Amino acid sequence: MKVVFSSGGSGGIAKSSGARSLAQHLSRFGGTVLVDGNLTQQSQREYFGLADDDCLENMLVGGDARERTMNAIVTPDRLPDGTGYAVLPGPISYNSKSLDLLGRSIGELVGLADFVVVDTDRFDAEALADNMTVAGGVMLPWLLHGSETGSCGVVFRLGLLGSSLNDGRNALEALVGAGVSPNGIGVVATVQPGAESLDTSPEQWRSRLEGLGRYLGSDRWTPANGRLLAERKPGYPDDHEPAWLIHAGAWVRGVKPKPRTRPRPSAKRGWRR
């Protein structure tokens, strides 16, 4: 899988931190770019403290397409120690052309990177039907083109309580109803505080998600999650990756999950100027 979106049907379910963790994991297997695709919120810009002159608009500056793309991405050497992936920031000035520029940038990155992880906002049926949103104008066309063939997919974060569960299921149904193949939808159940006792067994979730996607595992909040955020880490250390992340990475790579027992050096390929 070349392009993978990180999204969901509600807020506060670790879409952005999950995107960073997935990008860090995939960077151990090839050159990876994390795209700050939530154009209005830009969580990755805030998380990494990127300057205004690091912006999507740099895609318009330079010579050929490759040079312009390299001008726009922030390479790992400019990010916190241990970061294995590059970051494509969002626009510094959001306008009607930003969606088109985002879509074009993903297309250019496909030719430069092994994996492209796009952090996006929550969506619902209305957003999916509107081609002036990231969900309807960028994510949906990519998924319609590549979800069946395995070239593109979405890691969908689903909450387990209240609106985070109901809105998530509605969004999944809208995605499949719009023509996206369930083969291109991987679901991670986010276990929120108060939901620890709920059944998250694989058998239960495969039954719940029949026809809507593949269950990749459950992401439980732990002190380690908190430390990642507090210390502005780019993702989990290689020998401390949770099971959901190993399964999600294997799904994106098209291989069977194989938990590692010792660290492996990061590939960090393709981001030297």
Residue pairs with C-beta under 8 A, 6 or more apart in sequence:
1 115
1 146
1 150
1 151
1 152
1 153
1 251
1 252
1 253
1 254
2 110
2 114
2 115
2 116
2 146
2 151
2 152
3 106
3 110
3 116
3 118
3 142
3 146
3 151
3 152
3 153
4 22
4 115
4 116
4 117
4 118
4 152
4 153
4 154
4 155
4 252
5 37
5 117
5 118
5 120
5 139
5 142
5 143
5 152
5 153
5 154
5 155
6 15
6 16
6 18
6 19
6 22
6 117
6 118
6 119
6 120
6 154
6 155
6 157
7 15
7 120
7 121
7 122
7 123
7 135
7 139
7 154
7 155
7 156
7 157
8 15
8 122
8 156
8 157
8 158
8 159
8 168
8 171
8 190
9 122
9 123
9 124
9 156
9 158
9 164
9 167
9 168
9 169
9 170
9 171
9 172
10 122
10 159
10 163
10 164
10 167
10 168
11 122
12 164
13 157
13 158
13 159
13 164
13 168
13 190
13 192
14 157
14 190
14 219
14 225
15 119
15 120
15 121
15 122
15 157
16 38
16 43
16 44
16 47
16 119
17 225
17 228
17 229
18 155
18 157
18 188
18 219
19 34
19 44
19 117
19 118
19 119
19 155
20 34
20 44
20 47
20 119
20 234
20 235
21 228
21 235
21 236
21 241
21 245
22 117
22 155
22 235
22 245
22 248
22 249
22 252
23 32
23 33
23 34
23 84
23 85
23 115
23 117
23 234
23 235
24 83
24 84
24 85
24 234
24 235
24 236
25 235
25 236
25 241
25 245
25 246
25 248
25 249
26 32
26 85
26 114
26 115
26 117
26 249
26 252
26 253
27 84
27 85
27 115
27 266
27 267
27 268
28 84
28 238
28 264
28 265
28 266
28 267
29 114
29 115
29 249
29 253
29 267
30 113
30 114
30 115
30 267
30 269
30 270
31 86
31 112
31 113
31 114
31 115
31 267
31 268
31 269
31 270
31 271
32 84
32 85
32 86
32 113
32 114
32 115
32 116
32 117
33 73
33 85
33 86
33 87
33 88
33 109
33 112
33 113
33 115
33 116
33 117
34 44
34 85
34 86
34 87
34 88
34 117
34 119
35 87
35 88
35 102
35 105
35 106
35 109
35 116
35 117
35 118
35 119
36 42
36 43
36 44
36 45
36 87
36 88
36 89
36 90
36 119
37 90
37 102
37 118
37 119
37 120
37 134
37 138
38 90
38 119
38 120
38 121
38 134
39 90
39 91
39 94
39 98
39 99
39 102
39 134
40 94
40 121
41 121
42 89
42 90
43 119
44 50
44 87
44 89
44 90
44 119
45 54
45 89
45 90
47 232
48 74
48 79
48 80
48 87
48 232
50 74
50 87
50 89
52 92
53 92
54 74
54 89
55 72
55 89
55 90
55 91
55 92
56 72
56 88
56 89
56 90
56 91
56 92
56 98
56 101
56 102
56 105
57 72
57 91
57 92
57 93
57 101
58 68
58 71
58 72
59 68
59 69
59 71
59 72
59 101
59 104
59 105
59 108
60 68
60 101
61 68
61 71
62 68
62 70
62 71
65 108
66 108
66 111
66 112
68 108
69 105
69 108
69 109
69 112
70 112
70 273
72 88
72 89
72 105
73 86
73 87
73 88
73 109
73 271
74 86
74 87
74 88
74 89
75 86
75 271
75 272
75 273
76 83
76 84
76 85
76 86
76 268
76 271
77 271
79 87
79 234
80 232
80 233
80 234
82 233
82 234
82 237
83 234
83 235
84 234
84 235
84 266
84 267
84 268
85 117
85 234
86 113
86 271
88 105
88 109
90 98
90 102
91 98
91 101
96 132
99 132
99 133
99 134
99 137
99 138
102 134
102 138
103 137
103 138
103 141
103 142
106 116
106 118
106 138
106 142
109 116
110 116
112 270
113 270
114 269
114 270
115 252
118 138
118 139
120 134
120 135
120 138
120 139
121 134
121 135
122 167
122 171
123 133
123 134
123 135
123 136
123 139
123 171
123 174
124 167
124 170
124 171
124 174
125 170
125 171
125 174
125 177
127 133
127 135
127 136
128 135
128 136
128 140
128 171
128 174
128 175
128 178
129 136
129 178
130 136
130 137
131 137
139 154
140 175
140 178
140 180
142 152
143 152
143 153
143 154
143 175
143 180
143 184
144 178
144 179
144 180
145 151
145 152
146 152
146 153
146 184
147 153
147 154
147 180
147 181
147 183
147 184
147 185
148 181
148 183
148 184
150 183
150 184
150 254
152 184
153 183
153 184
153 185
153 186
153 251
153 252
154 175
154 180
154 184
154 185
154 186
155 186
155 187
155 188
155 216
155 248
155 252
156 168
156 171
156 172
156 175
156 185
156 186
156 187
156 188
156 213
157 168
157 188
157 190
157 219
158 164
158 165
158 168
158 169
158 172
158 187
158 188
158 189
158 190
159 165
159 168
159 189
159 190
159 192
159 195
160 189
160 190
160 191
160 192
160 195
160 198
160 200
161 192
161 194
161 195
161 198
164 190
164 192
169 212
172 185
172 187
172 209
172 212
172 213
173 212
175 185
176 182
176 185
176 211
176 212
176 213
182 211
182 212
182 213
182 214
183 214
185 212
185 213
185 214
186 213
186 214
186 216
186 248
186 251
186 252
187 205
187 209
187 212
187 213
187 214
187 215
187 216
188 216
188 217
188 218
188 219
188 244
188 248
189 200
189 205
189 215
189 217
189 218
189 219
190 218
190 219
191 198
191 200
191 218
191 219
191 220
191 221
192 221
193 221
196 220
200 218
202 215
202 217
205 215
205 218
206 215
209 215
214 251
216 244
216 247
216 248
216 251
217 242
217 243
217 244
217 245
217 247
217 248
218 244
219 242
219 244
220 242
224 236
224 240
227 233
228 235
228 236
236 242
236 245
237 263
238 260
238 263
238 264
238 266
239 260
239 261
239 262
239 263
241 260
243 259
246 257
246 258
246 259
246 260
247 257
249 257
250 256
250 257
250 258
251 257
